[in-house]
Structure formats: structure tokens, C-alpha cells
Amino acid sequence: MSLWLLIIRLVVPLFVLLAGGVYIAVSLAATGILGLEFLVKVPQLTGNLMFKNLNSYTLLAIPLYIFMGEIMLHSGLSHGLFSGASKLTKVIPGSLLHTNILSCAFFAAVSGSSLATAGTIGKIAYSEEKERGYSRSMIGSTIAAGGCLGILIPPSIDMIIYCVIVRASVGRLFAAGLIPGILLALLFSLYVGFRTKQNPNIAEKTQKISWKYFAGIPAALKELWPLFFIMGIVFGGIYGGIFTPTEAAAVASVAALGIAALNRKLSFTLLRNSALAALETTAMILFIMLGAQIFAISLSMLKVPAHLCALVADLPIHPMIIWFFGIIPLYLVLGCFLDCVSMIVLTVPIIYPIVVGSFGFDPIMFGVVLVILIECSLLTPPVGMNIFVVHNVTGGRNIMALFKAALPFVICLLLMITVLTYFPQIALFLPSLLFD
């Protein structure tokens, strides 16, 4: 059977099911079973796949990190993050708009979820900033863009999923995402400062640097200490060789519970709501992963990735042309229709052999670039999940204005991808320093 006939046999049913409103996990599994039905004993294989892929020690980190983020959300610790960050940024042009990005970067570092980050900071920031005369579209776009950092700055659920699929080191990928995440936060803030200088009406007047500002820094740091404490546990424990990323998630969850108790916020209702939210999100992620693994094994046994690698290797085109004008646009298009987890589990089994095997990309660097590519989909129509979250938080009016305001941040993300493509050591320096 020819390559294109195989692709049509698998891709067409998949998109028919997705267009019909069938759940993504069910669509992936059904298409995978369709591809396998003439090759192997499907019930036996799918049963083994379910056990093998869900019986994973690494995957234990997903519910634990989600649980930790939910505790931070339901205990009100995120309010302190925003308050502390706002005291640090009030002397910078754009003021509270930088607070949105900084708070999202901080909260992302402990929650690992972009949607949770955008929703949490959005609820806290919007009403206060709107009363001070900030532009609604700039408030929403900075929160949505800052929320994207949730899947790049570790710990990151999407990074864990990628590592499970390609059998890479979670610790190395966490370390690789840190410097690009910080650089992106700075790049976002540079754009906000430039935009504010162009149009001062989008933000309140910047306060002057004074002794009063410096005197308020200790109070700001006091409100941010829970974040630094949890980040210290995660990073210090993993890179100090004390425990694995999965064990770090468990210890950080206990630390979040301890901080909630210290602030007298710990209750049975908090535990129940956090546990149920973590259970719901984890079940959704694992169900999608299971369906995608069945689909991926179908592709593998039909030798679709091998055929595609051979096809790409024989093309008389430089790999960078395929990368910039083929693979990157592919992810931008897929981001218009699929969520982050679905994109990772659906595309990595096909794209990974091409990019790493044929192009020679480092697996860890590709993981970082893949996560940034997926971040773009959180800001672009028609899906743009972060935009939808912020749209609801900011009153549900004129969503296209939010998409338009978010476009410069998408350009920043694409610029970072270009820089990492030609200077991969930006991402690989820290993993090499810590592990080699």
C-alpha cells in the first residue's frame, strides 16, 4: 500500500470523526484501531497498550502538579503573587501590564498549566486594572500571553507528556525550558514597554523611582515567598539530586498544603475541590494519551513515519526550508483546531523521527521549541484557549480585539523559535551544566 493511501486511510476518518464532534481521545483510538484491524489482534494489542502506557511512574507527576496548582488557586495564594508582583513593576512603563506577565510567569512556575495561569491571574487582575483606566485588549492580551509561559517554565505538564512519548529526561527538559521561558517573559515586557511609550493612554501613569519604592520591596518579596519556596523545592530537589521530578511534584504538593495551613486556608472543602479538579484534568489528559498511543502504534506498524523520513531525506530541499515553511506552519494550522495535549500526542510520533532523525535536531531542544509552537496556538484563532479564558474573565465582549492585541506576542514566540533554531545552546546550556 502506498504512503499517501495509508495517510488517507488514517487521516480522513480521523478528521471526519473530529468534525462530527466525537471526543478527541475516542477519535484517535477508533482511527488507530481501524488502521490495525488487518494487521494484528486488535483487542490483545490495545489491552497491552492501555496497561503499558498508563502504568508509568513518570506520569504520576501530572496529577500531583495539577493538584499543587489547584491548591494554590483555591487557597488564594495567587492573590499574594499578583499583589507582590505589582509592587515591583509600578515604576516601569506599562506598570500593571508587566505585573500580568510577571505574575503569570510566577504562577506558571508552580502550576504547570497555561489555562489555570490565565484564568487565575485574569480573575485577580482585570477588575482592578480596568478601574485604573487600562485598555481591556492590553489587559487581556498580556494575561493570555503570560499564561503561555505555564507550559514552558517548569514544572510543565506538556513537557512531561513529551518526555513520556519520546523517552527523554524530564529533568533535562525542565532545565532546558527555564532560560527560554525567562527570555520570553522579558521579550513580552519589552513589547509592553514599547507599546506604552507609543500610546500612554493604554496604561496608568508610571510612578517615579523613590526611596518609598525601595522600602516596599521587602513587603513585595514577603508576599512572593510561597512561590520561591515551592520553586526552591522543585528545582533544588531535582537538580540537587535529592529526588526525581515525580517525587518533586509530591513534595511540592505537600508544601502547598503546608502553606495553605499556615495561612489558615486549609479545609476539607479545599482538599475536595482541588482533588476533584486534578482528577478531572488528569483523566482527560490520560484518555487523550491512550487514544493517541493506539493511533501512533498504528502509524508505526504501517511504517508511515519511516516512509515520511525517507521521503523527506530524498527531497532536494534544505532541512531548514522544510522546518520553517513546512513543520512550523503545520503546527500553527493544527493549533487552530486541536488543544495542546492532543497536538503533542498526535504529531510527535510522526514529526519526531523527521526532525531528530533526519534533520539532526537535539531531542531536548526540539521539546522546548515544540512547547513554544504549541504556545502560539493558545493565542491564535479559532481555538486560542487562553484568549477564550481571558475573554470570559474580561466580560465576554469583542473577542477579535483580544486576538488582534495578542498578535505581537505570537510574533515574539516565533522570534524565539527562530533564535533557538540557530542557537540551540540557549536551551541546552543549563541541562549540560547540571547533568553533564
N, C-alpha and C positions, 0 to 999 in steps of 0.2 A: 504494500500500500504506500502511495506517495506521501511525502511530507505534508503537502498542502491539503490532501484529502484527510489525513489524520487530524490536522489542525481544525479543518471544517467540521469533522465528525465530533470533536470535543468542544470547540468554542461556540459554534452555533447553538447547540442545545443549552449550553451554559447561559448565554445571553438571552435566549428565549425564556428560560426559567426566571432569570433576574428581572427581565422586562415584565413578566407576568406577576411580579410581586412575591415570588417564593423567597423564603428566607435564604440568605447568602450561604449559610452552612449547609442547608438542605440542597441547594442548587449545586454546590461544589461536590458534595458526596454523590448525588444522583448522577452527575456528569461523569465522575470518576468511575462509578460502578458500570455505567454504560460503556466506557472505554475498556473495562476489564472483562466484560462478560464473555467474550470469546477467547480469552487467554488463560484464565485461571479459575479456580474455585472461589468465587467472589465471597460467599459467607465466611469461609475459613480465613481468607486473607484480611477482610475488613475487621473481623473479630480480633485477629492478631494485631492489626494496626491500632485499633482502639486501645488495647491494653498497653502496647509498646509506647505509644506517643503520650498517653496520659499518665503512665507510671514513670514520671520524670521528677527527679529531685530538684532540678533547676526550675521547673515550672511552679514549685511551691512558693517561689519568690513573688509570683504575680498576685495571689490573693493577700499575701502579707503586706506588700507595698500598697495595694489598694486599701486595705484595712487601715494602715497607718495614715494615709491621706484622708480617709473618711473621718478618722478621729480628729485630725487637725481641723477639718471642716466643721464637724458637728459640735466641737468643744469651744469654738470661737477663737482658737489660736490664730487663725488667719487675719482677724481684725487687728491684732497686735503687729503682724507683719506689715500690713498696709500703713498703720499709724507710724511705725518706726521708720519705714522707708520714706514716707512723706516728709519727715523731719530732716532727712539727709538731702533731699533733692529740691528744697524750696528756693535755693539760691541759683538754680540752673535754669536757663531759658526753656520754658515749657513746664517747669515745676512739676505739678501732679501728673502730667502725662509721662514723665520719666518715672514717677512713682509706680504707675501702672506696669511699666516694663520691668522695673526693679522688683516689685512685689511678685509679679508673675514668675520671674526668674528664681526668686527665693522659694516661693511656694512650689514651683515645679521641681525644685531640688529635693523636696521631701514627699511630694505626692506622686510623681511619675506619670501624671495624666494631664494632657492638654485641656480636655473638656472640663475636668474638675478645676483646673487652674483658672481658665477663662470665666467659668461660671461663678467661682468663689470670689475672685477679685472684682469681677463685674458687679456683683451684688453689693459689695462694700463701697466701691469707688464711684459708681455712676451718680447716685443722688447728690453726694457731696460736691463733686466736680461740676455737675450741671448747675447747681445753685451758685457756684462761683463764676459762671459765665463761660465755661469751656465749651468748645464745639462738640456736639454729640458725635459726629462722624469721627473726630480725632480721638475722643474718649474710647469709642467702640473699637476703632482700628488698632490703637495701642494695646488695649486689653487682649484683643484677638491675636495680635502678633506676639505679644508677650506670652500668651498661653501656648503658642507653638513651641516655646522653649521647654515645655513639660515633657516632650518625648526626646529631647536632645541632652539636656543637662541631667546627669544620672542622679538617682536611680530612674531607669526608664523601662516601662513595661514592654514597649515596642522593641527595644534593644534586646531584652531577654528572649522575646519570641524569635527574633532574627538569629540569635546565637543558638537557640534550640534547633532551628531548622538546618543551619549550616555547620553545627557542632563547633562553634567558635567559643572563645573565652569571654564570659560575661564581664569579668573584671577588667580585661583589656579594652573591651568596647566601652564600658563605663568611663574608663580613663580617657579614651580617645574622644569622647563626646564633650568633655569638660571645657577644653580650650576653645573649640569652635562655638560652643554654647555661650561662653563669656564674650567672645568676639562678636557674635550676632547680637547679643544684648547691647553692646557698645555701638554697633552699627545702627541698630534701631534708634538708640538715643541720639546719635549724631544726626540722623534724619529729622527727628523731632525738634532738636535744637535749630537746625537749618530752617525747617518749616515755620517754626515760631518766629524766627528773625524776619522771615519773609512776610508773615501775616501775624502780628502781635495780638490780633483780635481772637485768635483761636484758644488763647490761654490767658490766665490772670497775670498781672504784672509780677515780674521776678523780684524777690526780696534781695536786698543788698547783704553782702557778707559782713558780719559784725561779730563782736565778742559774744553776743547773745546766741548767735547761731552755733558757735563752737561750744558754748556752755550747754547747749541742748543735745549735743552728740551723745554723751553718756546715757541720757534718758532714751534716746532712739535705740542705742545698742542694747539697753536693758529689755526693750520690747522685742528685740530680734533674737534674744539669747536662745529661745526654744529651737529656732531654726538652726543656729550654729551648733547647738548641742547635738541635734539629730544628725546633721550633716557630718559632724565630727565622728559620731559613732559609725555611720555608714562608710565614709571614706577612710577614716583611721583604722577601722576594723578590717576592711577588705585589703587595703594596700599595706597595712602593717602586718599582714599575715596572721591576724588573730582569728578571723573566721571568714567563711565563704560569703558570696553575695546573698545566698539564700538565708544563711544564718544572720547576716547583717539585717535583712528585712525583718526577721523575727525579733531581734534585739531592739531595732528601731521602733517596732510596733509597741513593744513593752515600754520603751522610753516615752513614746507619745501618750500612752495610758498614764504613766507616772506624772508627766507634765500636766495632763488634764486633771489628775487627782490633786496635784499641788495647787492648781488654780481653782479647786473645788467645783470642777465641771463634770467630774466622772460620776455616771449614774447608770442604772440598768437600761434606761431609755437610750442613752448614748451608745452603750455597747450593742444593744439590739439593732438600732438604726445603722450603725457603722458595719456590723457583721452582715446584715441583710443586703446592704448596698454592695459590699465587697463580694458577697456570694453571687448576686445577680450579675455583676460585671464579669466576674471570673468565669461563670458558667457560659456567658455569651462568648467570651474570648476562646475558651477551650472548645466549645462546639464548632466555632468557625475553624479553628486549627485542625480539628478532627476531619471535617469535611474537606479542607484544603489538602491534608495529607493523603487522603484517598485519591483526590484529583491528581496530586503530584506523583504518586506511585503509578497511576495510570499513564501519565505522560512519560515517566521514566521507562516503564516496561514496553511502551510503544516506541521508545527511543526518540521522542520528539526533541528533548534538549540536545542529544548527541547530533541529530540531523541539523538542528539550528546552528550549533557550534561549527560544524563542518561547513555549512553554507556561509556563515559569517567569515570564517577563516579563508575561504576561497574568493571572497569579494575583493576586487581590486580597489578598495577604498581604505583610507587610513582609519584605524580604530577610533581616533578622536572625532572624526566626522560622524561615525555611527553613534558614538556616545552623545555628542551634543545635538545632533539632528535626528536621532532615532530613539535612543533609550530615554533620554531626559524628556522629550515631548510626549513619549508614550506614558510616562508616569504622570505628567501634567494632565493628560486626557483622562487616564484612569481615575485620577483624583476627583474628576467631575462626577463620577458615578459610584465609587467604592469608598468605604471607610478605611482608616489606616491599617487596622489589623488584617482586613481582607486583602488589601494590596500587598502586604508583606507575604502572607502565606500563599497567595495566588501566583505572584510573579517571581519570587526568589528562586524556586526550583528551576525556572526557565532562564532567568536573566543571570543568575549567579555563575553558572558554568561559562557563559559567554564573557562576562565582564572579568571574572577572576581567571578562568582557564585560558580564554583566547586573548583578552586584552592585557592580562598580567597585572590587574589591579590587586592591591593588598586586600584580603578579606575584611580586616578591621576598618580600613579606610572606606571601603565600599559600604560597610554597615553605617558609618557616620553619614556619608553622602546620601544613602538611601533614606535615612531618617529625615534629613533636611528636605529631600524631594517630597517626602510624604507631608512634611510641614506645609509645603506650598499648597497642597490640596485642602488644608484646613482653612485657607484664606480665599480660595477661588470658587466661582460659581460653577454649576448649580448646587453642589453639595456644601462646601465650605462650612464644616461643622462648627468651628469656632465662631464664625460670623453669625450663624443661626443662634448659637448660645447667647452671644452678646446682644444680638438683635432682640431676643426675648427679654433680656435683662434691662435693655435701654428703652423699653416702651413699645417695641414692635412696629416701628414706623420707618418707611423708606430704606429697605434693606440694600438697594442698589447703591445708595450713598456710602454705606459701610464697605461694600465690595470695592468701590472706587477709591475710597480712602486707604484701603488695605493694599492696593496695588504696589505702591512704593516699597512696602515691606516684603512683598513677593520678589521684587527686583533685588532687594538686599539678600534674600535667601539664595537666589540664583547666582548672585555675585559670589557668595561664599562657596557655592558648589564649584564654580569656575576656579576660584583660588585653591581649593582643596585638590582639585583635579591636577593642577600643575605643581602644587606644593603640598604633597600629602604628609610631609613631616610635621605640619601644623597639628594634625590629628594624631600622628604616630609617635611624636616625641615623648609625650607623657607615658604611654604604655611601655615604650622601650626603656625609659628611665626607671620605671617602677618594677618591671618584670624581668628585664634582661640584665 
